[in-house]
Amino acid sequence: MSLAATAEPALVRRYASDQIVTLAKLVVENAFQPIVETNTGVAFGYESLMRGQDRIGFNSPLEILDEAHRHDQLLQLEQMVASRALAKFATVPNFANATLFLNLDVRLIPYGERIVESLLHHLKLASIPPSSICFEFSERFDNTSVPEFSALVSLLRKAGFKLAIDDFGVGHGEMKLLCDYPVDYLKVDRHFIADIDGSPRKRHLLKNIVHIAHVLGTRVIAEGIETEAEFVACREFGVDLVQGWFISRPTTHVSELVPSFPHLQDLGKSKRNNQSLDEILIRKQIEVLPTVFENDTIDSVFEVFRRNPQQAFFPVLNANGEPRGILHERHLKEYIYHPFGRDLLKNKVYERTISNFVEMAPIVGLDSDAEQLMAIFANMEGSNCLLLTENMRYAGVVSAASLIKVMNEKKLKTAQDQNPLTGLPGNHAIRDFMRDASRDGDDVRHFCYCDFDNFKPFNDAYGFHLGDHAISLFAALMRRYFFAERHFLGHVGGDDFFIGVRGWNKEELTEILDRLIGDFHEDVLHLYSDADRAAGRIRGHDRAGVEALFPLMRCSIGVLELPEGLVIDDISRVSAAIAQIKAEAKESDEGLVFHLLGEAN
């Protein structure tokens, strides 16, 4: 039996600190926690986490790392842990398409060359490309204050490794690092994710963090997802990747790792279906340019430019097919036109590789809204294009001109959806509003479904001309009472209307809707004959053709309330609740019924 298995952990820590690496080899294991694509539920990669240090008296990985540093064994410990992580990663099914995230302790930055050299050796033996490894820079210290940091970043990029900022938002110098260095991933700390569905401040911060990162060509990972609501909120705000206990806990057993997570796929179905219009329009404008790889030779890049003389830039990909940025001809011109330019680039002493010329560009998923793409493009001054990805891999590029075409075509489609009688948006726009509002819990939201009572007998008796007049009359009253930009007015069809309201409480909305119902009833009275108005009813036929007496027309309104902080992804659940409330409103005396979502089910 080993010493680690028989000795008291505290005693082992006390008397054998100078043998940390030797002891760690006996007990320390690598646990992998999946990092998953937000929109597909597919496992993109794994973060390697240290486990087992408690068996030799250390409560956390940080404790054993600190102790190793005090005894000048940190480099050996990290190299041992990293080599084991690579060995385990090589046994993961389909590991060639995944990424392994490794933490890099800032105290090891001065030893960067030794670390990279050792890691490249292990990667070669395991047939793993460097682009499958992402180094996470710890937030515990200011990485950028270490003199050797800049050189290490250049070395890692040149070798093909990817870089991430860990625990973004709670450490040292992350904004400076994001500003000054080409970072591939930004990992938002759990502090900003916990209970985000109930915190407008956190949602506001996350929205802007994602936007800034995407403009800079950086993908966003949300750490510590523990609830469905946190996951839905992160996906809604454009987070690219997620990890946390809601997705999967870390495991030391490779057999427990799965390629995808169906419970995330199910949560994502409604979003992907409802964004099909934008995606269809964007796909029509995608240009799939020839690409170069960051490990290609300089000669091969010159050949790509020679074969495509009209193209000024090309996307640069890593070995995994992920975009790294663009390579623009202006970066190579001084060498192209210099008599010895090509020879200089190929000179090993000069050491200029493709990675030296890569320019970061905005990177966005294909499933993004057209407006989101336009906003990102507008904020990236001087950018040639947006790099689009599907399942995190390169899908093509889209230019500013192409985005303008997308926006114009979307406006045309929206206009075609408008009701010709009232000029109000139709069902597609109504569904889009409901979807977006359901996923944004910053305010209380009310969905009001308006339906005329006894419209058919009136339309049959007085003709379509007066029927259309009643519909136009109601649309005008809606516009009179709901004119703020945050309000949404829609025409479902016929005598059915929709009103979407944000930020009002129940009392405020009740007052306005009572006035709307009352004014409409008074105005339509004038459309009846004196005799029918005096009788308070008309004779007509119901939808089954049976003759009967019907009261004069009014409007009934069913209102579904979504409280502040509630985020709903399943729009069909909202639609079903509205349909039930609509029926209750028609049966009520006042013609107005409110329900909180959940109470109406």
Protein Blocks (a to p, Z undefined) as FASTA:
>chain_A
ZZklmmcfklmmmmmmmmmmmmmmmmpccdddddddfklopafbdcdddehjlmnopabf
klmmmmmmmnopmmmmmmmmmmmmmmmmmmpghklmpccdddddfklmmmmmmmmmmmmm
mmmmnopafklpccdddfkbcfklpmklmmmmmmmmmnopacddehihiaghklmmmmmp
ccfbdcddfklmgoklmmmklmmmmmmmmmmmmmnopacddehiabfklmmmmmmnopab
dcdjkloccdfbfklpcfbdfklmmmmmmmmmmmmmmmmmmmmmpccdddddfkbcfklm
mmmmmmmmmbcbdcdddfkopafbdcdfklmmmmmmpmklmmmmmpmklopafklmpccd
ddddfkbcfklmmmmmmmmghiabdcddeehiafbdcdfklmmmmmmmmmmmmmmmpcfk
lopacfklmmmmmmmmmmmckbccdddddddehklmmmmmnojklmmmmmmmmmmmmmmm
mmcfkbccddfbhjbccdddehiafklmmmmmmmmmmmmmmmmmmmpcfklmmnopacdd
dfkopacdddddddddddddddehiacfblmlmmmmmmmmmmmmmmpmnopacddehjlZ
Z
